[in-house]
C-alpha cells in the first residue's frame, strides 16, 4: 500500500479527493478495477448497517454480560443528550452487543472497535438524508487513515492496548465525519489527530478475556470522541501535534504498556475483585 503517512495522504489529496486517492491505491495494490473496489466497500457499508437493522433486545451473549442495553437508549430519554447523540450512543452499544452475541459485524478496524464507525455514520446519514455514495466515500477516508495508523503504529489491542482499537476507530471515524460534512483533507487530519490524542494510553483490559467489558461501552466513548473532534476540526480548531507524530507517539505509548494492560486480562478492570469473580465463574 502506498500510504505510510498522513502527509502522503494529504499530498495525494491536492490533485484528487482524498477518498478517491485511497480507492485508486486499493486498485493498484490489489490489481482490481474501480468498480470491484467500490462494490466491495458498498458491501461493507451494507453489512455495517445490519447489526442495527437486525437488533434484537432479547438477544444475549454466551457469557450473559452483553445484550439489550442498546435498546435502553431508544426514544427521548431523560434529557441529558439530544436525540442525535442518543442515536449515536445506541448504535455503538447495539453494534458492540452484536459482536458479543456472535453476530455479523464489520471489523473497523477490529471486531472490538466495530461499533464506532457505524455509530457516527448511520445516524448522520439518517439525520441529513445523505446518499450511500457519500457514506461509501467516507469509508474510503476512514480506510486511508486506518492504513496509516496500522502501518506506523498498530490496530491490535494485544500489541498497543485499546488505543490501537477503539482509539484507532475513533480517529478513523473523526476523519470520515469531516469528509461527510464537506471538510478539507487538512481538517480530516486534525480531527484524526485530536481523536487519537484523546485516547493515548487507553489500555486493553477485557474482563474474563472477552470482548465485552469494558469493550462494548468503550465504543460509545470512541464514537462521541470522534464526533467532538470532527466538530472541532470543522470549526477551525487544530491539533498542535501533526497527525503522523501523534500516531508515532501512539506507537511509543503502546510499546511502553506492560503486558498486563495489553489484552492479557492481567490488569485494569480485568484484575479488579469483581472482574476476577466474573472470570472465575465462566
N, C-alpha and C positions, 0 to 999 in steps of 0.2 A: 504494500500500500504506500501511496506517495506521501501522505501527510503524517509527519512525525512532530509537527509543531503547529500551534495555533497561528503563529506568524505565517507559516506556509499556507494555511487555510485562507487567511486574510489576503495574502498576496494573490492567490488564485481568484479570490472574490473581487479583485479590482477589474477583472475583464469579463467575469460571468457571475451570475448569482451564486452565493456560497453553496446553496443546496445542490445546484447543478454541477458545481465543481466536484462535490462529493459523489454524485451519481456518475459522472464521467470517470472518476477514479475507480469506482466499483466496476464499471465496464472494462477498463483497461486491466484491472487486477484479476478479474475472473474470466476475461475474454468473452463477455456476453454482450448482446445487443441492448440498446437503451430500453427497448420495450420489455425485455426479460427482467432487467434490473427493476424497472418501475413496477412490473406485475408482482415481483416478489415482495417489494416494500408495501404494495397495496394489500397483499395477503396478510402481512404482518399487522397492518393497520386494522384490518377487519378482525383478526384474531385478538388484537388488543381490546377490542370492544366487547368481545364475547363474555368475559367474566361479569360485566355489568348487566348485559342483556340476559344472561343465564343465572343471575344471582338468586340463590335460594336461602333465605334467612334461617331455615331449619337445618341446613347442612352444617355438619361439624367435622373438624379434622380428626384423624385417628386418635390423637392424643387427648382430644377434648378441650384443648387450650384455645382453639380458634373457631369462630363461626358465629354469625348472627349479629355481631356488633355493628357492621356496616349499615344495617337497616335502621339502627337507632338514630342515625343522622338524617334519615329521610324526613321530609316535612319541614316545618318552620322552625322548630326547636325553641330553646329558652330565650334566645335573643342576643347572644353574645356575638355571633357571626352572621353576616348577611347570607342570603340563600346561595349565592355563587360559591362562597367559601365553604359552606356546609357541603355542597355537592362535591367539591374537591376532596374534602376530608372523607366523605362517604366513599368516593370512588377509590381512594387509596386503600381504605380498610377493606373494601369488598374484593379488590384485586389481590391484596395480600392474603386474605382468607381463602380465596380461590386457590392460590398456590399451596397453602397449608392443607387444604382439603383434596389435594392431588388432582385438581382440575387443570385445564389447559390455560397457560399464560404465555406471554411473550417476555423472555428474559431481556431486560433493557436497562442496564447491560447484563444483569443477573436475575435469577429467579427471586432471590431475596429482596431485590430492589424493583421488582416488576410493577409495583403499584404507582411509582412516581410519575412516569411519563403519561400514562392514561389518565391519571388523576387530574392533571392540569390541562391536557389537550381535549379530552372528551367533553367536560363541562364548558370549556371555552367554545368549542365547535357548536354545541347546542345553544349557548347564550347568544352568539353572534351569527348563527346560521351560516357557518363557514363551509366551504366546499371540501370534499375529500381530497381534492388536488392540493389544496393549501396544507392540509394536515400531513399528507404524504411528503410534501416538501419539507415540513418541519421535522419529520423523522429522519430525512437525509441530513439535515443540520445537526440533529442530535447524534446521529451516527458519526459524523465527521469529528465532532468534539470528543465523542466517546473513543474514537480510534486514537486520537492524540493522547488521551488520558491513559488508555491501555498500553500504548507504546512507551510513554515517558514514565508512567507510574504503575498502576495496577487496578484491575477491576475485581480482584478476588479478596474476599474477607480474610481468608486464611493467609494471605500474603501481606495485605495492607490494612486490615481492620475494616470496620463498616464504612469508614470514609471512602474506601475503594468501591463500595457497593452503593449504598444509599447516597453517599456524598457524590460519587460519580454520576449517578442517575439524576441527582438534583442539579448538577452543573449542566448536564446534557439538556434537561428539561428547561432550565432557565434560558439557554441559548435558543431552544426551539420556540419558546414563547415569544422571545424578541422577534424572531422571524415572522411568526404569525401576525404580530402587531405592526409589521412593516418597518422594523428597526434595521440598523446597519450591521455589517459584519463586526465592526469595532464594538458596537453595543452588545452584540451576542457574546463577544469575548469578555467584556467587562461583566456581564451577567453571570457567565460561567465561572469566572474568577472569583466573584463575590460569593457565589453559592458554594464553591469548593472551600474558600477561606472560612466560611461559617461552619464547615463540618470537619475541619482539620482535627485530627486526633480522635475522631469518633471510633470507639472500639467495637470489636465483634465479639459479643458475649452471649450467644444463644443458650437459653435455658434448656437443659437436657439435650443439647446438641441439635435442637430442632429449629427450623427457620420459622419461628412463630413469635416467641417472646424474647426480646422486645422488637423483633424484626418487623412484624406487621404494622405496629403503630409508628415505628420509625419511618415508614414510608410516608406517613402523614406529614411528619416533620420535613422530610425531603421535598414533598410537593409544595408545602406552604413556603419553605425557604426559596424554592425556585420561583414561585410567584412573586415574592417580595423583591428578590434580586433582579428579576426581569423588569419589574415596575421601576426600581431604582435606575437601572441602566437606561430604560426608555425615557426617563425623566432627566437624563444627563449626568447622573451620578456615575463615578468611575472607580475601578479598583486601583489603589495606589501601586499595587504589585502586578506586573503583566501576567497574563493568564499562564503562559508557559512556565514562568517562575513559580507561580502558585502550584502548578502541577508537579514541578520538581520538588517543591517543599513537601507536598503530599507524599511523594515517594520517600523522602528522607524521614518523615514522621512515621510512615508505615514501617520502614526498616528498623526504627528505634523502638517500636512497640514490642513489649515482651510477648512471648508465645502464649501466655495465659490470656491475652487480650486479642488473639487472632484466631477466632473460631474454634478454639480447643475446648471451650466450656470450663476453663480453669480459673477464670477471673470475672470481674464485673458482676452483672446481675446473676450470671450462672453460678457464682460462688457464694451468693447470699444463702442464709439458712433456708429460706423458702425455695429458692432456686434449686438447692441440693435436695430438698424433700420432694420436689416435683420430679427431679431426675431419678431419684431412688424408687419412686412409685411407678415409673414407666416399665 
